[in-house]
């Protein structure tokens, strides 16, 4: 059973979608395993020939036909804990993280998964994972949890950050060593030396930041509560708010092909499009899709996941959308 702390952090991070993390009866769990349109999805990953989706109750779904159909992956030790994020080290080696400090690893492009770490006693979720290339990986989450692996996720070492146990939500960076890490109450950290030294930037926003995106070495975008989106053109020295015209929280994003821009998704089926410099291109609502938490591109289509799962098709499905307005 998840601890009270786990539920509290879930509410902080997911807000309107927190109810989906509550325990479900075995009959409903069996239904979710066969209905990808009924599973809360928190992370999407496009490997080119395969799309991987992770979400509630340890769900890992695979699509080898660009989101038309989905099959469950094999998880050697199924904890039924919510998975929050997934990342690829290459086309075969994947890592996923979630509640109760759960870390899973795959070496066959997501077909099967092995448990690397699990801590039910502490009951605190990991909320994100990021790789700087090669075998170097960082996982992070509630109460300042920050772990590093230098062997492709096989072993993990705690790292100390001077952030007073704040929740960490998202990380981004590049090959030049420039990285940023964001979290609750406007927390933002920056490093220019691949994480050897972290600097806490002066707060410019008091609400939680759920995402950070690197568009170039100098151009960065962050987003979060109440529709707040900010852009920096000087690696975080200064930030300018982008008015998206609503106060719907934003939870996930995808960088468009050829780094031509960015799409951010969130509550109320909202979709925000920015160009390669972080300027606003457009905002729209995709009717009937509920809260969206994640996105990826499959060819020219925007694939989204959220409270209504992932599913290719028509009639209110959540997954593969012909996003002509969102991506042109």
C-alpha positions in Angstrom: 0.0 0.0 0.0 1.3 3.4 -0.9 2.1 5.7 1.9 0.4 9.0 2.7 3.5 10.8 1.6 3.3 9.1 -1.8 -0.3 10.3 -2.3 0.6 13.9 -1.2 3.4 14.2 -3.7 1.2 12.8 -6.4 -1.3 15.6 -5.7 1.4 18.2 -5.8 2.8 17.0 -9.1 -0.3 15.8 -10.9 -3.0 18.1 -9.5 -6.2 17.3 -11.4 -5.0 13.8 -12.3 -4.2 12.6 -8.7 -7.3 10.6 -8.4 -6.0 8.1 -11.0 -3.3 7.0 -8.7 -5.6 5.5 -6.0 -5.7 1.7 -5.6 -8.1 -0.2 -7.9 -9.8 -3.5 -7.4 -8.4 -6.6 -9.1 -11.2 -6.8 -11.7 -10.5 -3.2 -12.8 -6.8 -3.9 -12.9 -7.4 -6.8 -15.3 -9.5 -4.5 -17.4 -6.8 -1.8 -17.5 -4.2 -4.4 -18.7 -6.2 -5.0 -21.8 -7.6 -1.5 -22.5 -4.9 1.0 -23.2 -7.6 3.7 -23.5 -8.4 3.3 -19.8 -4.9 3.6 -18.3 -3.5 6.8 -17.0 -0.4 7.4 -19.1 2.4 9.6 -17.7 5.3 9.1 -20.2 5.7 8.4 -23.9 8.8 7.4 -25.8 9.3 7.0 -29.6 12.1 4.6 -30.5 11.4 5.0 -34.3 10.0 1.5 -34.9 8.3 1.3 -31.5 6.4 3.6 -29.1 6.6 2.9 -25.4 4.0 4.3 -22.9 4.2 4.0 -19.1 1.6 4.9 -16.4 -0.5 3.8 -13.5 -0.3 0.4 -11.8 3.0 -0.4 -13.4 1.5 -0.3 -16.9 4.0 -0.5 -19.8 2.4 -0.5 -23.2 4.1 -1.1 -26.6 3.0 -0.1 -30.1 4.9 -1.4 -33.2 2.5 0.2 -35.6 2.8 3.9 -34.7 0.1 3.9 -32.1 -2.6 1.9 -34.0 -2.5 -1.0 -31.5 -0.9 -1.6 -28.1 0.3 -4.6 -26.2 1.5 -4.9 -22.6 5.2 -5.4 -22.0 6.5 -8.2 -19.7 7.5 -6.9 -16.2 9.4 -9.6 -14.3 8.4 -8.2 -10.9 5.1 -6.3 -11.1 4.7 -3.9 -8.1 1.5 -2.2 -9.5 3.1 1.1 -8.6 2.6 4.1 -10.8 5.3 4.7 -13.4 6.0 8.4 -14.1 8.7 8.6 -16.8 10.7 6.5 -19.3 13.9 7.3 -21.2 16.1 5.6 -23.9 19.9 5.2 -23.6 19.9 3.8 -27.2 17.5 1.8 -29.3 17.6 -1.2 -27.0 18.3 -0.1 -23.5 15.5 1.7 -21.7 14.8 2.8 -18.1 11.5 3.7 -16.4 11.0 5.2 -12.9 8.0 5.6 -10.6 6.5 5.6 -7.2 8.1 3.8 -4.2 11.5 4.6 -5.8 10.8 2.0 -8.5 13.3 1.7 -11.3 12.9 -0.7 -14.2 15.4 -1.6 -16.9 15.0 -3.1 -20.4 17.6 -4.3 -22.8 15.3 -5.4 -25.6 13.6 -2.1 -26.6 10.9 -2.5 -23.9 9.6 -6.0 -24.6 10.7 -7.1 -21.1 11.7 -5.3 -17.9 13.7 -6.2 -14.8 13.5 -4.5 -11.5 16.6 -2.6 -10.5 15.4 -0.7 -7.4 12.3 -0.6 -5.2 11.6 1.0 -1.8 8.1 0.4 -0.6 9.0 1.4 3.0 9.9 4.9 2.1 7.1 5.2 -0.3 8.4 8.3 -2.2 8.1 8.6 -5.9 10.7 9.3 -8.5 9.2 11.8 -10.9 11.7 11.9 -13.8 14.7 10.4 -15.5 17.2 12.0 -17.9 20.3 10.8 -19.7 23.3 12.8 -20.7 24.3 10.3 -23.3 26.1 7.0 -23.1 25.7 5.1 -19.8 25.2 8.2 -17.7 21.7 8.6 -16.3 20.0 10.7 -13.6 16.8 9.9 -11.7 15.0 12.4 -9.4 11.8 13.1 -7.6 10.2 13.8 -4.2 12.0 15.5 -1.3 15.1 16.2 -3.3 15.8 12.6 -4.3 18.5 12.6 -6.9 20.4 9.5 -8.1 23.1 9.0 -10.7 24.1 5.9 -12.6 27.2 5.6 -14.7 26.6 2.0 -15.8 23.4 2.4 -17.8 21.1 2.1 -14.8 22.4 -1.1 -13.3 23.5 0.6 -10.1 22.6 4.0 -8.6 24.3 6.4 -6.2 22.5 9.1 -4.3 23.7 12.7 -5.1 23.3 15.6 -2.7 21.7 18.9 -3.8 21.3 21.9 -1.6 17.6 22.4 -2.2 16.0 21.8 1.3 14.2 18.5 0.3 12.2 20.2 -2.5 10.5 18.0 -5.1 12.3 17.7 -8.5 10.1 17.4 -11.6 12.1 17.7 -14.8 15.6 18.0 -16.2 17.1 18.9 -19.6 20.6 19.5 -21.0 23.0 19.0 -23.8 26.5 17.6 -24.8 28.2 20.9 -23.8 27.5 20.3 -20.1 24.8 22.9 -19.8 21.8 21.4 -17.8 18.8 22.7 -15.9 16.7 21.0 -13.2 13.3 22.4 -12.0 10.8 21.6 -9.3 8.3 22.9 -6.8 7.8 26.5 -5.7 9.7 27.8 -8.7 12.9 25.9 -7.9 15.5 26.0 -10.7 19.0 24.8 -10.7 21.7 25.2 -13.4 25.0 23.6 -14.2 27.5 24.4 -16.9 29.9 21.5 -16.1 27.7 18.4 -16.6 26.5 18.4 -13.0 29.8 18.8 -11.1 28.5 22.0 -9.6 24.9 23.1 -9.4 23.7 26.7 -8.9 20.3 27.6 -7.6 18.9 30.4 -9.7 16.9 33.3 -8.1 13.2 32.4 -8.0 11.1 34.3 -10.6 7.9 32.3 -10.0 6.4 30.9 -6.9 4.5 27.9 -8.4 5.6 24.5 -9.3 7.5 24.0 -12.6 6.7 20.7 -14.2 9.0 20.8 -17.3 12.2 22.3 -18.6 13.3 22.2 -22.3 16.5 23.0 -24.0 16.0 24.5 -27.4 19.6 25.5 -27.9 22.6 26.3 -25.7 21.0 29.7 -24.7 17.3 29.2 -25.4 15.4 27.4 -22.7 11.7 27.0 -21.9 10.0 26.1 -18.6 6.4 25.5 -17.8 4.0 24.4 -15.0 1.2 25.5 -12.8 -1.7 27.7 -14.0 -0.6 27.9 -17.6 2.7 29.5 -16.8 5.3 29.3 -19.6 8.6 31.1 -19.4 11.5 31.5 -22.0 15.1 32.4 -21.5 17.6 33.5 -24.2 20.6 33.6 -21.9 20.8 30.1 -20.2 18.6 31.1 -17.4 20.0 34.5 -16.4 16.6 36.1 -17.1 13.2 34.8 -17.9 10.2 36.2 -19.8 6.6 35.0 -19.3 4.7 33.9 -22.4 1.0 34.6 -22.1 -0.9 31.5 -23.4 -4.3 32.9 -22.6 -5.4 30.4 -19.9 -4.6 29.1 -16.5 -4.6 25.4 -17.2 -1.6 23.6 -15.8 0.9 22.1 -18.3 2.5 18.7 -17.7 4.4 17.4 -20.7 6.1 18.3 -24.0 7.8 17.1 -27.1 10.5 18.9 -29.2 9.4 18.9 -32.8 11.5 17.2 -35.6 14.6 19.1 -36.8 14.3 21.2 -33.6 11.8 23.4 -35.3 9.9 24.1 -32.1 8.1 22.7 -29.2 4.6 21.4 -28.2 3.5 21.5 -24.6 0.4 19.7 -23.4 -1.7 19.9 -20.2 -5.0 20.0 -18.5 -8.2 20.6 -20.4 -6.6 18.9 -23.5 -4.6 22.1 -24.0 -1.8 22.2 -26.6 0.7 25.1 -26.7 3.1 25.5 -29.7 6.3 27.5 -29.5 8.9 28.0 -32.3 12.6 27.2 -32.1 13.4 30.4 -30.2 10.6 29.9 -27.7 8.1 32.4 -29.2 4.4 31.6 -29.1 3.0 30.1 -32.3 -0.5 29.1 -31.1 -2.7 27.6 -28.4 -5.6 25.3 -28.9 -7.8 22.8 -27.1 -8.3 19.3 -28.3 -11.9 18.6 -27.4 -12.7 15.6 -25.2 -9.3 14.4 -24.4 -9.1 15.3 -20.7 -5.8 16.0 -19.0 -2.8 15.4 -21.2 0.5 14.5 -19.4 2.9 13.5 -22.2 3.5 13.8 -25.9 5.8 12.5 -28.7 5.9 12.8 -32.5 5.2 9.9 -34.8 6.0 11.1 -38.3 4.0 14.2 -38.7 1.5 13.3 -36.1 1.3 14.3 -32.5 0.9 11.3 -30.1 -0.4 12.3 -26.7 -1.1 10.4 -23.5 -3.0 11.3 -20.3 -5.9 10.4 -18.1 -7.7 8.5 -20.9 -4.6 6.5 -21.9 -3.3 6.0 -25.4 -5.2 4.7 -28.4 -5.0 5.2 -32.1 -8.3 5.7 -33.9 -11.3 8.0 -34.0 -14.2 8.7 -31.7 -12.5 10.5 -28.8 -9.3 8.5 -28.7 -6.3 10.0 -26.9 -3.3 8.8 -28.8 -2.5 9.5 -32.4 -3.8 12.9 -33.5 -3.5 14.5 -36.9 -1.9 17.7 -35.5 -1.9 19.9 -38.6 -2.8 23.0 -36.6 -0.5 22.1 -33.6 2.6 21.4 -35.7 2.4 23.6 -38.8 
